Amino acid sequence: MAEMYAARLFNEREGNRITEIYGVVTTGEIWKFLKLSGERVQVDLVEYFLNNVDKILGILASGVSI
C-alpha cells in the first residue's frame, strides 16, 4: 500500500487530480485488488485464482480509461 500512497503524492505534486489509486497484490496464482480513495483503503476480500483469468482481466480492464 505504500506504493499507492507514493503514487497519490506524486500525482498531487504534479498537479494531477486523481481521486482514486488502484492496486493489486499477486503471487502470480492468487490475486487481491485494492483501491485508495483519500485516506481510505478498500481491500477486496475475494481472492482471485489464475484459473479464473477472465475475471482477473475484467477487473484490470475496468480500471483502465481509454
VMD Tcl script that draws the C-alpha trace (Angstrom):
set ca {
  {0.00 0.00 0.00}
  {2.98 2.30 0.42}
  {3.31 2.41 -3.36}
  {-0.31 3.55 -3.65}
  {0.36 6.44 -1.24}
  {3.52 7.30 -3.16}
  {1.54 7.37 -6.42}
  {-1.01 9.69 -4.81}
  {1.73 12.05 -3.54}
  {3.44 12.05 -6.93}
  {0.20 12.95 -8.70}
  {-0.59 15.70 -6.16}
  {2.85 17.25 -6.63}
  {2.48 17.10 -10.42}
  {-0.93 18.80 -10.21}
  {-2.85 15.75 -11.40}
  {-6.30 15.49 -9.84}
  {-6.58 11.72 -9.50}
  {-9.00 10.80 -6.73}
  {-8.58 7.03 -6.75}
  {-5.48 4.84 -6.98}
  {-5.92 1.14 -7.77}
  {-3.53 -1.59 -6.71}
  {-3.05 -5.31 -6.96}
  {-1.11 -7.85 -4.92}
  {-0.35 -11.15 -6.56}
  {1.70 -14.28 -6.16}
  {1.06 -15.00 -9.82}
  {-1.51 -17.61 -8.85}
  {-3.60 -15.64 -6.33}
  {-4.72 -12.03 -6.94}
  {-6.11 -9.41 -4.49}
  {-7.30 -5.94 -5.52}
  {-7.19 -2.65 -3.58}
  {-8.40 0.93 -4.02}
  {-7.09 4.07 -2.29}
  {-9.58 6.95 -2.04}
  {-8.21 9.83 0.01}
  {-7.02 8.24 3.26}
  {-9.30 5.21 2.91}
  {-8.01 1.89 1.56}
  {-10.53 -0.67 0.37}
  {-9.37 -4.26 0.05}
  {-11.41 -6.74 -1.96}
  {-11.83 -9.70 0.39}
  {-12.18 -12.13 -2.51}
  {-9.06 -13.96 -3.64}
  {-9.00 -14.47 -7.40}
  {-7.15 -17.50 -8.71}
  {-5.33 -17.75 -12.02}
  {-7.75 -20.39 -13.29}
  {-10.33 -17.56 -13.36}
  {-8.26 -15.35 -15.66}
  {-11.35 -13.87 -17.36}
  {-12.45 -12.33 -14.05}
  {-8.94 -11.00 -13.33}
  {-8.68 -9.43 -16.78}
  {-12.15 -7.92 -16.37}
  {-11.16 -6.27 -13.09}
  {-7.94 -4.95 -14.59}
  {-9.74 -3.64 -17.68}
  {-12.37 -1.85 -15.56}
  {-9.64 0.34 -14.06}
  {-8.26 1.47 -17.44}
  {-9.67 4.52 -19.21}
  {-9.24 4.65 -22.97}
}
mol new
graphics top color blue
foreach p $ca { graphics top sphere $p radius 0.5 }
foreach p [lrange $ca 0 end-1] q [lrange $ca 1 end] { graphics top cylinder $p $q radius 0.2 }
display resetview
